[in-house]
Amino acid sequence: MEPETESPERSPAVPDASKDGLSTRPSAADPVPFRQMDKQSGFDALLIGPNGLRAGWTIVLFVLLFRLFLMTFSTIALGIYPGLARYDYSPITTLVSELVPFVAMLLAGALVGLFEHRPIVDYNLTGPRRGVSFFSGAVAGFVALSLLVGGLALGGWLRFGPMTLSGASILKFGVLWGCVFLLVGGFEEGTFRCFLQFTLTRSINFWWALAIVGVLCADLLLRSRGQVGLVAFFWMTPLSPVTGNGFWGVFAAGALGLAPCVVVHLRKVEGGGFWQAAWVTSTLFGFIHTGNNGENWIGIFAAAAIGFVFCVSVWVTGSAWWAIGCHAGWDWAETYFYGTADSGMQAQGHYMTASPAGNVLWSGGTDGPEGSLLVLGAILLLLVGLVVVYGREKAGIRD
């Protein structure tokens, strides 16, 4: 039922799920299973699959380790740099605040990989021409955001103000914000398109994907009514009540992915587990952005949509490096270079100055360019560019 996994130098692992939705058949690219038994007890079967610990428990282990490291390093960072307590969106404060989860994610992923007998780069960080993928992604992200800003300006929905930096400050703040967004791209893509996408791909089926997306939507519905959500127990901390209409973006993303995933499931598409996992990780990516102040439903949907584009980039390039570069390039252009709002916040030390004007539906309002309907065109452009540039290379590879 499941295709064997290709060599990680050619494409990401894309085995489809087995009937129970939690186990996979080993392939040549998989690590040697740490436990192989002809007969397993019921408890063993619940925890252990042919390739070791089942993916669901792998994710639970990752979350536990990540939360532990995050709390530890946050306490240490706050003691060393008290400025974190009054977050001001300056480059130094943001650099420290982004370094903490990045290091926590790296350590959690490395320990889980050690437990699974695989190096951390196996989580969608191998593949051909990684440097080229990263830099082409960074350029693509900058260009796509620039076209979005240009469209907003031409339509009268964005107005530019005076430059705020000059001389050596341009380079200084440009480098600082570049480091910040390398950490942002590394953390978010490392979590979603590397660890989660890889781990879910080897285990998930349509029914598990549907259940996870359903839980995310139910959680938002409960929290929008002031009740305790369903995700709080798994994340081990209460989540803030949902305000505004941003949760509709998650509902839209979940609904949009339903029909294609049903088709993948019914037709037993080879490598279907990858696309079921992409549905989950993209919807989850939109879900985590509902906690940002100033987000509207378009911005939330856009986060889920670009998350899907990043999944496609893993499929066509063989790694997550293009996604990391694109993520960093997009955020750097938005926050530093053009100085637009990002989820209701405007950074200190940005090069240009821009403010929304006119109809919020087109300007994005406090959400910034990501909250404008025009962002969907920029995301579509990224998707088409990926298919055109990398499609021919992918066409001859069996995944």
Secondary structure, 3 states (H helix, E strand, C coil): CCCCCCCCCCCCCCCCCCCCCCCCCCCCCCCCCCCCCCCCCHHHHHHEECCEECHHHHHHHHHHHHHHHHHHHHHHHHHHCHHHHHCCCCHHHHHHHHHHHHHHHHHHHHHHHHHCCCCHHHCCCCCCCHHHHHHHHHHHHHHHHHHHHHHHHHCCCEEECCCCCCCHHHHHHHHHHHHHHHHHHHHHHHHHHHHHHHHHHCCCCHHHHHHHHHHHHHHHHHHHCCCCCCHHHHHCCCCCCCCCCCHHHHHHHHHHHHHHHHHHHHCCCCCHHHHHHHHHHHHHHHHHHHHCCCCCHHHHHHHHHHHHHHHHHHHHHCCCHHHHHHHHHHHHHHHHHCCCCECCECCCCCCCCEEECCCHHHHCHHHCHHHCCCHHHHHHHHHHHHHHHHHHHHHCCCC
